[in-house]
Amino acid sequence: MPKLKTNKAAKKRYSYTATGKVKRTKANRRHLLANKTRRQKKSGKVMNAYADATCEAGIKKLLPYGTKN
């Protein structure tokens, strides 16, 4: 059976935790923060979140070997 290719876009956006959950980065925290309200900035303060369970199977297909970083 041939090797499976890792989707490079998914590799940059998602990673696996030690327990196998899919970790992602929250949106709206990179730039244009001066225009956002304090409430918007505080709600997204923690950058890491977990991928939704409905999307997790699709993400695991895109990352067949996991990410090492």
Buried (B, 14 or more C-beta within 10 A) or exposed (E): EEEEEBBEEBBEBBBBEEEEEBBBEEEEBEEEEEEBEEEEEEEBEEEEEEBEEEEBEEBBEBBEEEBEE
